[in-house]
């Protein structure tokens, strides 16, 4: 059963304060593969593993229905540095 982009967005936005969110359907529209970028102050003081576990737990029902899922999680300060590096 495919997962909708709206379901993912709602699950994330209702659980943590989001400064920036990108959700990309990498399965060409079938809803089985997603990549996300989440920027939140809720990640302050947490290492990458703790952040990913938090998101995985938050989206456990949705992830169970997917073939592939990847994520990048940043604090607002880290995301600003990431963007500066990309430019």
C-alpha positions in Angstrom: 0.0 0.0 0.0 1.6 3.3 -1.0 2.3 6.0 1.5 1.1 9.5 0.6 3.4 12.6 0.8 0.6 14.3 2.8 0.6 11.5 5.4 4.3 11.8 5.9 4.1 15.6 6.2 1.2 15.5 8.7 2.9 12.9 10.9 6.1 15.0 11.1 4.6 18.5 11.4 2.2 17.4 14.2 4.9 15.9 16.2 7.9 18.3 16.2 8.4 22.0 15.4 9.6 22.1 11.8 11.7 24.9 10.5 12.1 23.3 7.0 10.8 20.1 5.5 11.4 18.5 2.2 9.8 15.2 1.2 10.9 13.7 -2.1 9.1 10.7 -3.7 12.1 8.9 -5.2 9.8 6.2 -6.6 8.5 8.3 -9.5 5.1 8.7 -7.9 4.2 5.2 -6.6 4.8 6.2 -3.0 7.1 3.4 -2.0 10.4 5.3 -1.8 10.9 8.5 0.0 13.8 10.8 1.0 13.3 13.5 3.5 15.1 16.5 4.9 13.9 17.7 8.3 15.2 20.8 10.1 14.0 21.3 13.6 15.2 22.8 16.9 14.0 19.6 18.5 17.2 18.0 17.3 19.4 20.3 19.4 21.7 18.3 21.6 20.9 15.0 19.8 23.4 13.1 17.7 22.5 11.9 14.2 21.6 8.4 15.4 19.2 9.7 18.0 17.6 12.0 15.5 17.1 9.2 12.9 15.7 6.8 15.6 13.3 9.5 16.6 12.1 10.0 13.0 12.0 6.3 12.4 9.8 5.8 15.5 7.6 8.7 14.6 7.0 7.2 11.1 7.2 3.5 11.9 3.7 2.7 10.4 4.5 4.6 7.2 8.0 3.2 6.9 6.7 -0.3 7.3 4.7 0.2 4.0 7.7 1.5 2.1 10.4 -0.2 0.0 13.0 2.5 0.9 13.3 5.5 3.2 16.2 7.9 3.7 16.5 10.9 5.9 18.7 13.9 6.7 18.1 15.7 9.9 19.5 19.1 10.9 19.2 21.7 13.5 18.5 25.2 12.0 22.2 26.2 12.5 23.5 23.0 10.8 21.1 23.5 7.9 22.3 27.0 7.3 25.9 25.7 7.2 24.8 22.9 4.9 23.2 25.4 2.5 26.3 27.6 2.6 28.4 24.6 1.7 26.2 23.7 -1.2 26.4 27.2 -2.7 
